[in-house]
Amino acid sequence: MLIRVGHEIIFDLKEPVAMTLMLDIHPTRAGDVCAYRSGVDPEIEVHTLTDAFGNRCKRIHAPKGRVRLWADGIVQDSGESDAVDEGAIQHPVEDLPDECLPFLLNSRYCEVDKMVPLAWDLFGETPLGWPRVQTICDWVNAKVTFGYAYARPTKSAFDVFAERMGVCRDFAHTALTLCRCLNIPARYTTGYLGDIGVAPSASPMDFSGWFEVYLGDKWHTFDARHNKRRIGRIVMAYGRDATDVALTTSYGSAPLAGFKVWTDEVGEDALGEFGEREASASEV
């Protein structure tokens, strides 16, 4: 399966602003990228780095005026739904790899210390491993109402638990925090997720947030908002929570003037069309 992904994000800056960007496809999917191009308009210097979680980041000093961040690419995907491993075991904390330990702790939006008693009251008697994580997803999906109007940048997992409403990142924060409370390493994941294999959504296309847990010596995908195995997830970044994987971080005022995302299944002919446009662009 081929999936075309991309975005266009426009800012209207009243003055120059330093920014960090996390908008590229994650390096672990590099081998699946058939074609890809990205840029900043107007053309400015871009510094690329790899952060502590292995994500590809960029730094820019955006000039005053209209600034456009864009990308367009075609990614090869298996076309299979998220893997299921109902027998995946939970590891005792003392047996976990060192790199898993940060994903058991408090982070900006995931207050493990506040939610430990709640998590054990709700899920302490559930079977360990995969069934426990799925039970958590079932609970969050049933108890929290989705709506873009419920979003706010300061909303944490504890807030969502109390208010019972939020957007995809809030579902992920709440479920992964409950997992951490029960000593299951859980990390926040952001990326592209189109309406492939499901009924088209009436909402505008957006980036999506879900989470992964470490069971049975590997990371597994879970999604408390949709609560079903999905096709065509394309990871952009991993972190402790949404702070670590923010699409853009502005060190100053940066009013958003435009936002567009696309994630669509395409045919083989799209590669040829993409190549023709690339050649035309290079000739200009």
C-alpha positions as CSV (number, residue, x, y, z in Angstrom):
1,M,0.0,0.0,0.0
2,L,1.1,3.6,-0.8
3,I,0.1,6.5,1.4
4,R,0.5,10.1,0.5
5,V,1.1,12.3,3.5
6,G,1.8,15.9,4.0
7,H,1.0,19.2,5.7
8,E,0.9,22.9,5.3
9,I,1.2,25.1,8.3
10,I,1.2,28.9,8.0
11,F,2.1,31.5,10.6
12,D,1.7,35.3,10.5
13,L,4.6,36.6,12.5
14,K,4.7,40.2,13.8
15,E,8.4,39.9,14.5
16,P,11.1,37.3,13.9
17,V,10.7,34.2,16.1
18,A,13.0,31.2,16.9
19,M,11.1,27.9,16.4
20,T,11.8,24.2,16.8
21,L,9.9,21.8,14.4
22,M,9.1,18.1,14.7
23,L,7.2,17.6,11.4
24,D,9.3,14.9,9.6
25,I,8.5,11.2,9.4
26,H,10.4,9.3,12.1
27,P,13.8,7.8,11.2
28,T,12.4,4.3,11.9
29,R,10.2,4.6,8.8
30,A,13.0,6.0,6.6
31,G,13.2,2.8,4.6
32,D,9.5,3.0,3.7
33,V,9.7,6.6,2.3
34,C,9.4,6.4,-1.5
35,A,9.4,10.1,-2.1
36,Y,9.5,13.1,0.2
37,R,10.2,16.8,0.1
38,S,9.7,19.6,2.7
39,G,10.6,23.2,3.1
40,V,10.1,26.5,4.7
41,D,8.8,29.6,2.7
42,P,10.5,32.0,2.6
43,E,13.7,30.0,2.2
44,I,15.8,30.3,5.3
45,E,18.5,28.4,7.1
46,V,17.3,25.2,8.7
47,H,19.4,23.3,11.3
48,T,18.5,19.6,11.7
49,L,19.2,17.6,14.9
50,T,18.2,14.3,16.6
51,D,16.7,14.7,20.1
52,A,17.0,12.5,23.2
53,F,14.2,10.3,22.0
54,G,15.6,9.7,18.5
55,N,13.2,12.1,16.8
56,R,14.3,14.2,13.9
57,C,14.0,17.9,14.7
58,K,14.6,21.2,13.0
59,R,15.5,24.7,14.3
60,I,14.7,27.9,12.4
61,H,14.7,31.6,13.1
62,A,11.5,32.5,11.3
63,P,11.4,36.0,9.8
64,K,8.7,38.6,10.3
65,G,5.7,38.1,8.0
66,R,4.0,35.0,6.5
67,V,6.0,31.8,7.1
68,R,4.9,28.5,5.5
69,L,6.0,25.1,6.7
70,W,5.2,22.3,4.3
71,A,5.9,18.7,3.4
72,D,4.6,16.2,0.9
73,G,5.6,12.5,0.5
74,I,4.6,9.0,-0.4
75,V,5.2,6.2,2.1
76,Q,5.0,2.5,1.6
77,D,3.0,0.7,4.2
78,S,2.1,-3.0,4.9
79,G,-1.6,-2.3,4.7
80,E,-2.1,-4.4,7.8
81,S,-3.8,-3.3,10.9
82,D,-1.9,-2.6,14.1
83,A,-0.5,-5.9,15.4
84,V,-2.2,-7.8,18.2
85,D,-0.4,-9.9,20.8
86,E,-2.8,-10.8,23.6
87,G,-0.2,-12.9,25.2
88,A,2.4,-10.1,25.6
89,I,3.5,-10.2,29.2
90,Q,4.2,-7.3,31.7
91,H,7.8,-7.3,32.9
92,P,8.7,-6.6,36.6
93,V,10.2,-3.2,36.8
94,E,13.6,-4.7,37.8
95,D,13.7,-6.6,34.5
96,L,12.9,-3.6,32.3
97,P,15.6,-2.2,29.9
98,D,17.1,1.0,31.2
99,E,15.6,3.0,28.3
100,C,12.1,2.1,29.5
101,L,12.4,3.7,32.9
102,P,11.6,7.3,31.9
103,F,8.3,6.1,30.6
104,L,7.2,5.0,34.1
105,L,7.6,8.5,35.6
106,N,5.7,11.8,35.9
107,S,5.9,14.1,32.9
108,R,4.3,17.5,32.1
109,Y,0.9,16.1,31.1
110,C,1.0,12.7,32.9
111,E,0.7,13.0,36.7
112,V,1.5,9.5,37.8
113,D,1.8,10.5,41.4
114,K,-1.7,11.9,41.5
115,M,-3.3,9.0,39.6
116,V,-1.7,5.9,41.2
117,P,-4.5,5.3,43.7
118,L,-7.1,5.8,41.0
119,A,-5.4,3.4,38.6
120,W,-5.0,0.6,41.2
121,D,-8.7,1.0,42.4
122,L,-9.9,0.7,38.8
123,F,-7.5,-1.8,37.3
124,G,-5.6,-3.4,40.1
125,E,-7.5,-6.7,39.8
126,T,-7.3,-7.0,36.0
127,P,-5.1,-9.6,34.3
128,L,-1.5,-8.4,33.8
129,G,0.0,-7.6,30.4
130,W,-2.0,-7.0,27.2
131,P,-5.4,-7.5,28.7
132,R,-4.8,-4.8,31.4
133,V,-3.8,-2.3,28.8
134,Q,-6.8,-3.1,26.6
135,T,-9.1,-2.7,29.7
136,I,-7.6,0.7,30.3
137,C,-8.2,1.7,26.7
138,D,-11.8,0.4,26.9
139,W,-12.4,2.5,30.0
140,V,-10.9,5.7,28.7
141,N,-12.8,5.3,25.4
142,A,-16.1,4.8,27.2
143,K,-15.7,7.5,29.8
144,V,-14.1,10.4,27.9
145,T,-16.1,12.3,25.2
146,F,-14.1,13.4,22.1
147,G,-14.5,17.0,20.8
148,Y,-12.2,19.6,19.3
149,A,-13.9,22.3,21.5
150,Y,-12.6,20.5,24.6
151,A,-9.0,21.0,23.7
152,R,-6.7,23.3,25.7
153,P,-2.9,23.4,25.9
154,T,-2.8,23.0,29.7
155,K,-5.1,20.0,30.0
156,S,-3.4,17.1,31.7
157,A,-4.3,13.4,32.2
158,F,-5.6,14.2,35.7
159,D,-7.8,17.0,34.2
160,V,-9.2,14.6,31.6
161,F,-9.9,12.1,34.3
162,A,-11.9,14.7,36.2
163,E,-13.6,16.4,33.2
164,R,-14.2,13.3,31.0
165,M,-13.7,15.2,27.7
166,G,-10.8,15.9,25.3
167,V,-9.1,15.4,22.0
168,C,-6.9,12.5,20.8
169,R,-3.9,13.6,22.8
170,D,-6.0,13.8,26.0
171,F,-7.2,10.2,25.4
172,A,-3.6,9.1,24.9
173,H,-2.3,11.0,28.0
174,T,-4.9,9.6,30.2
175,A,-4.5,6.0,29.1
176,L,-0.7,6.0,29.1
177,T,-0.6,7.6,32.6
178,L,-2.9,4.9,34.0
179,C,-0.5,2.4,32.4
180,R,2.5,4.0,34.1
181,C,0.7,4.0,37.4
182,L,0.5,0.2,37.1
183,N,4.3,-0.1,36.2
184,I,3.7,-0.5,32.5
185,P,6.1,1.7,30.4
186,A,4.1,3.9,28.1
187,R,5.2,6.5,25.6
188,Y,3.3,9.1,23.7
189,T,3.3,8.8,19.9
190,T,2.3,11.3,17.2
191,G,2.0,10.9,13.5
192,Y,-0.3,10.6,10.4
193,L,-3.4,8.5,10.7
194,G,-5.8,8.7,7.8
195,D,-9.3,7.2,7.3
196,I,-8.0,4.0,5.7
197,G,-10.1,0.9,6.2
198,V,-12.7,2.9,8.1
199,A,-15.6,5.2,7.3
200,P,-14.4,8.7,6.4
201,S,-14.5,11.2,9.2
202,A,-16.5,14.4,8.9
203,S,-13.8,16.3,10.8
204,P,-10.9,18.0,9.0
205,M,-7.8,15.9,8.6
206,D,-5.3,16.4,11.5
207,F,-2.3,14.8,13.0
208,S,-3.1,12.1,15.5
209,G,-1.8,11.2,18.9
210,W,-1.8,7.6,20.3
211,F,0.5,5.7,22.6
212,E,2.7,2.6,22.9
213,V,3.4,0.3,25.8
214,Y,6.4,-2.0,26.5
215,L,5.2,-5.6,26.9
216,G,6.9,-8.9,26.0
217,D,10.3,-7.2,25.1
218,K,8.8,-4.8,22.5
219,W,6.7,-1.8,22.0
220,H,3.0,-2.2,21.1
221,T,0.5,0.3,19.6
222,F,-2.7,1.3,21.5
223,D,-5.2,4.0,20.7
224,A,-7.7,4.9,23.4
225,R,-9.5,7.5,21.3
226,H,-10.4,5.1,18.4
227,N,-10.0,1.9,20.5
228,K,-9.5,-0.3,17.4
229,R,-6.7,-1.6,15.3
230,R,-6.1,0.8,12.5
231,I,-4.3,0.7,9.1
232,G,-1.6,3.2,8.0
233,R,-0.1,4.8,11.1
234,I,3.0,6.7,10.1
235,V,5.0,7.8,13.2
236,M,6.6,11.2,13.4
237,A,7.8,11.3,17.0
238,Y,8.0,9.5,20.3
239,G,8.2,11.1,23.8
240,R,7.0,11.1,27.4
241,D,4.0,13.2,26.4
242,A,2.9,15.9,23.9
243,T,5.5,18.4,25.2
244,D,8.3,16.2,23.8
245,V,6.7,15.8,20.4
246,A,5.2,19.2,19.8
247,L,4.8,19.8,16.1
248,T,6.1,23.4,16.5
249,T,7.5,25.2,19.5
250,S,7.7,29.0,19.2
251,Y,9.9,31.1,21.4
252,G,7.7,34.1,21.0
253,S,4.3,35.1,19.5
254,A,3.4,33.0,16.5
255,P,-0.3,33.4,15.4
256,L,-1.5,30.4,13.3
257,A,-2.9,31.5,9.9
258,G,-3.4,28.2,8.2
259,F,-3.3,24.5,8.9
260,K,-3.8,21.6,6.5
261,V,-2.9,17.9,6.7
262,W,-3.4,15.0,4.2
263,T,-3.1,11.2,4.6
264,D,-4.6,9.3,1.7
265,E,-4.1,5.9,0.1
266,V,-2.8,6.3,-3.5
267,G,-2.0,4.1,-6.4
268,E,1.4,3.4,-8.1
269,D,0.8,6.2,-10.6
270,A,1.2,8.7,-7.8
271,L,4.9,7.9,-7.7
272,G,5.3,8.9,-11.3
273,E,3.3,12.1,-10.8
274,F,5.3,13.0,-7.8
275,G,8.6,12.5,-9.7
276,E,7.3,14.7,-12.6
277,R,6.5,17.5,-10.2
278,E,9.9,17.1,-8.5
279,A,11.6,17.4,-11.9
280,S,9.5,20.5,-12.8
281,A,10.4,22.1,-9.5
282,S,14.1,21.5,-10.0
283,E,14.0,23.1,-13.5
284,V,12.5,26.4,-12.2
